[in-house]
Amino acid sequence: MSQQTAKILAEGLHFGEGPRWHEGALYFSDMHAHALCRWREGQAVEVIARFEGPISGLGWQPDGTLLVVSMLDKQVLRSDSAGAFTLHADLSGLVPERCNDMVVDAEGGAYVGNFGFDLHGGGAPQTTVLCYVPPAGGAPSIAAENVAFPNGAVITPDGKTLILGESMGRCLTAFTIAAPGQLQDRRVFAEFPEGRLPDGICLDAAGGVWAASPTGNECLRLEEGGRVTHRVAVSQGAYACMLGGVEEKMLYILTAADSDPSAPAGSGRIEAAPAPYGRAGLP
């Protein structure tokens, strides 16, 4: 098994989430700063939009429309030609707690996770649903039920499989995409080692899944079946990851000292380490 330590590239964030490699830059949400950010190698982090509340998952539709998850509102917002954001879909009638990460498919439909319970307010863990928003927005539907804190998600390059990180289930779960928003053939892709759980995830060209694990201060690369092939140690809790950079073979990891919204700002970092395979699939 390969082991290495990530290098710190940027500091001073509040809490980074939802990293995406897009047009030669790393985009991400600074969740607790209510900001959409962009970072390029050798440059400072740039805030490109601010919101009234915390945001998480990001994704682009085929026409370039950017979708953003507004967590407390339980909404997905979309960008317009002027760079403003308007309502794309309201999930408040389907989810019990704040919305979280998201993956946008090749047609522009979005799969959106949620906490399922009041994580920071002492709520008891319970299962919840994974929602689907059609490309044009509007009424969302339930794509999967009884998932334990549906978090990071990826779609394979052929568009036929969605892999979901169930944080409280300590596993990656795979589904066959029978049709947009219709997930079938649920199965375990990989279970996590003791003391580790998945947060944000990304997929590589060899079919492995990189998963940020805040409980272990590391990113793990897992193959189907659960074998851990690589570990990347980081300086603090690892909450999300994305492959990008040259040949899309650099693993960027968003870290922070604590995920609680009340935690002091400034501990958030972008860390990175080279990866053996390039990025694949979505996001």
N, C-alpha and C positions, 0 to 999 in steps of 0.2 A: 504493500500500500504506500502511495506517495504522500508525504507530509511536507508542508512548507508554511511560512509565515507571511502574511500580507503586509504590504507597504502602505503607510498612511499618505494619501494624496491631497486631502482637503479636510479642514476642521471648522468648528464653529457653527454647525447646524444644530437645530433643535432635535428633530427626529425624522430622519429620511426614510421614505417608503416608496414602493412601486417603481423601482428603477427600470427604464426602458432605453435601449440604444436606438437612436433615430437620427438619420441624416448626419452621422459623424459626431454626435454628441450624446451625453448621458442626461436624460430627462428624469426627474423624480419629484415626488411630493415631499416637502418638508411639512409633515403632517401637523404638528403642534404649532408651527409658525403660520399655518394656513396659506402656504405659498407653493406655487408650481415653479420648479427650478430647472436650470440647465447648466451643465458643466462640460468644459472641454479641457483636454490635457494641457497642462501648463497655464491655465487661466483660472480666474476666481469664479466661484459659483455665482450665477446670474439669476435673479428672481424675474420671471417673465409674466407672472400673474399672481394676484392675491385674492383670497376668498374670505367670506365672513366666518367660516368655520373650518374644521379639520378636513383635509382631503386625503385620499389614499390612491386607489388603482387608477392607472392611465392606459390609454390605448387609442390608436388611430384607425379610422375607417378608411376604406379604399380611396375615397375622394379627398383624403387629408384632414377630414374633420377630427378634432381631438375630443375624446370622451374622458371625463374626470369623475371619480366617485366623490360625492359630498357625503361625508360619513353620518353626521348627526341628523341631517335632513332626510337620510335614506333615499338619496336621489342620484341619478347619473345626469351630469351636465354635458352640454356639447358646445364647442366653440363656433363662432360665426365668422364671417369674412372680416369683421372689424377687430377680432380677437377677444370679444366679450363672450361670456358663457351664459347659456340659457337652459331651461329644463329640457332634458331628453326623455327621462322616464322617472316615475315616482314608485319606489319599492316599499313605501311605508306600510301598505296594506298586507305585505307578505312576510316581512322580516320583523323579529321581536326586538332586535338591538341594532346598534350602528353598523352600517355597511363598511366594507373594507376593500380587499384587493379585487382585481378584475382582469380577465383576458378577453380581448376583442378578436373575433374570428375573421377569416378572410373575406366574408361578406359584410362585415360591419356589425354583426350581432355580438352581444356582450354577455359573458357569464360573470355574475357578481356574487361574492361571498359576504358574510356578515358575522359578527361576533357570536350571536345566539344568546348571549347573557351579558350582564353588566360586569365585564372583566375587572374594571378598576374600582367598582363600587361594592365589591364583596358578594356579587351574585353567584349562585350555585351553577356550575357548568351543566349545560344541557345541549342536546343536538338541535340542529336547525336545518335550513334549506339553502340550496344554491339556486340563484335566480337567473333567468335568461331574459335579455332585452332585445327585441328584434331590431334590425338595422335602422328602420325609420323611427325607432323610439316608440313611445306610447306605452300600452299595457304590457307589463312584464309577466312572466309565467314561472312556475317552479320547474327546474330542470332535474333536481335531485333532492331527496329528503333524507333525514336522519344522518346528517353529516356533522362531525364534531369539530366546530370552529373552522369552516371552509376558508382557506387562506389563499396562498399563492396557487396559480393554475397555469398550465401550459397546454398548447394544442400541437400535436405532432405535424410534421411537414405535409403529410398526405391529407390532413384535415379530418382524419377518421377517429382519433383518440384524444380525449381530454384527460390530463393527469392533474389531480387536485391534492394539495397539501392539507391534510386534516390535522391541525395543530394539537388539539386535545385528544385526537385518536392516535397520535404519534406514528402516522403512516402517510404514504402516498397512495391515493386511490385512483385507479384508471377506469374510465368509462368509454364505451363505444358511442360515437356520435351518430345515431341512426338518422337524424334529420336535425336541422337547426333547433336547438333548445330541447331536443329529445335524447337523453342519455340512457344507455342500456348496458347490460352485461357488466355490472359493477364487480370489480375485483381488486385485490391488494396488489399494487405495483411493488411496494417496498415497505417493510416495517423498519422503524428506527432503533438504533442501539439504545440501551438503557440510559436514561438521563438526557436524551436528546429528543427534540421535536422539530418539525418543519415550520418555517414561517414563509418568507418569500422564496420562490423557486424559479429556475430557468432550465432550458433543455439544450443539450449539445448534439452535434452532428453524429455522434456514435450511439445515440439513444440513451445516454446517461442524464440524470437529473441532478443539478446542483441545488442544494437546499441550505438556506441560512438557518442556523440553529442558535437562538439566543441563549438557551440554557447551557451551551457548551462553549460559547465564544469562538465559534468556528463555522465554516461552510463545509458540507459533506457532499461528495459526488457518489450517488448510488446508482447501481444498475438494477434492472428489473429482477426481482427476487430478493433484493435487499443487500447485496454485497457492496460494501463501502470500498471504493477504489482510491479515493483521494480525500485528504483533509487539509484545509487551509485555516490556520489559526489567525485570529484577529485580536485587537487590543481590548475589546469589550463585547457586549452583546451583539450578535449578527442578526439583523432583522430582514434583510432582503438582498438579492443578488441578481446580476445580469451580466451576460457575456457581451463584449463589445471591443472597441479599439481596433488595432491593426489585425486584419484577418478575422476579427471578432473572436479572438482567442485570449482576451484579457478578462478575468473575472473581477468585476467591480462589486464591492460589498458595502452596504450601508449599515453602519454600526452606531450604537448609542449606549450610554450608561444605564438607561432605564426607559421603559416604554410608557410609563405613567404620564399622563398629560400635565400633572402637577410638578413633575421633576424639573429642575432648573434647566434652562436653555443653554446650549453651547457645547454639549458633549458629543453631538452628532458628527460622524466622520464618513468620508469616502475612503475605503481601503481597497487594495487590488493585489492580485497575484496572477501570473500566467497560467493558462489552462491548456490541457492537452488537445482539446478539440474545439472547433468553432461553434458559434451559436446556430441553432436550428429551430424551426417551427415558430410558434407565436407564444408570448409576445416577442 
